[in-house]
Amino acid sequence: MAAAKTTSEIDWHAGIFRALKAADIRQIPYVPDAGHSDLIRSAQADPIMKAYPLTTEEEGVAAAAGAWLGGERAVLLMQSSGAGNCINMLSLIAACRFPFLALVTMRGEWAEFNPWQVPMGRATQGAFELMGVSVRRVSDTGKAETEVAAALDDAFLGEQPVAVLFSQSLIGRKTWIK
Amino acid sequence: MTTQNQGHNSGHVQGTLDRRAVVRAILHDRKKLLVVTGLGSSSYDAMAAGDDPRTFFLWGAMGGAAMVGMGLALARPDDHVCVITGDGEQLMGLGSLATIGAQKVKNLSVVVLDNSHYGETGMQSSHTGLGVDLVGIAAASGFSWSARLSDMAGVDALRPRLHRADGPGFASIQIAADDPTRVLPPRDGVFLKTRFRETLGLGPI
């Protein structure tokens, strides 16, 4: 069960959502993650945003390109285990110089119960960087909004691909034995 | 041995339609139709029908054509978007049919030129040639309409549907497994992107 949320947790997600709204993000393709659940709910409740689930993260890379072709901005929400799924599709971003931003919640790096999460968690940053995506890290809830706002500028004004990784320590220890 | 479905070539009939004639017919009098083509032969077919800035030709991103179309269709609710791709390309992005069907993207259609083979790589048989039914998958994924077309009358009847907002729609067109002379679209992705956006009144950054 999710514990009651502290004020800083609520502010953190609200801050990211404020940044997405300020940048006029219209499409939120996502593969769900518990760490993104508040953000997904906010996007679904927004009258202008279109938030939609994907079967695999690479679909969101292609959808973000299509959105930009049509004049909208998309941001992909995903978990670190999906970074590898994106690799070849990121060629589309590089070849056409599409703006791209992924907000990635980390697994496999801090208080991780599931060893199967560890290999991709360790490789997440490297996988993005291999494909030319610049990677930032947020480990402090107080910096989430400004970091996302800066990444939005770099993606949509600077036309570069960016991934922002949210440290697993922000999400907190997961309770496995229920 | 029991008499279970053996999978191999079960019920498959190779198509006979000329892929170039099919794509020419689909794009005839295309009006404001926005088109995304899958890598390989589908891009060559669309180019052979006439270069157009409203066509976004993919040269890679295999499995991504339908999702590029979905992102575009959501961004342009008053326009109609048609994805033209091959069976191999669509098979690589099978999940995207579920994603599109789940969202009921009304102004999007996906047209698969199905020759049941991987034409770019030596004509190996694809899954559709081995009995996999893409039309059934689209229907089961929630597409509003889906059709298997094996004659030009069907293709001609398809054209007006691409301009209606009652999708998502899916058509599998049974084409011959041939390899016509390549007609290559531009492969500069930045150019393709910029000119596509320009026709929609969207400037460079």
Interface residues (C-beta under 8 A of the other chain):
Chain A: R26 Q27 P29 K50 Y52 P53 L54 T55 T56 E58 E59 G60 V61 A62 A63 A64 A65 G66 A67 W68 L69 G70 G71 E72 A74 N88 M89 S91 L92 A95 C96 R97 F98 P99 F156 L157 E159
Chain B: L34 V36 F56 L58 W59 G60 A61 M62 G63 G64 A65 A66 M67 V68 G69 M70 G71 L72 A73 L74 A75 R76 D79 G93 G95 S96 A98 T99 A102 Q103 G189 V190 L192 K193 F196 R197 L200 L202 I205
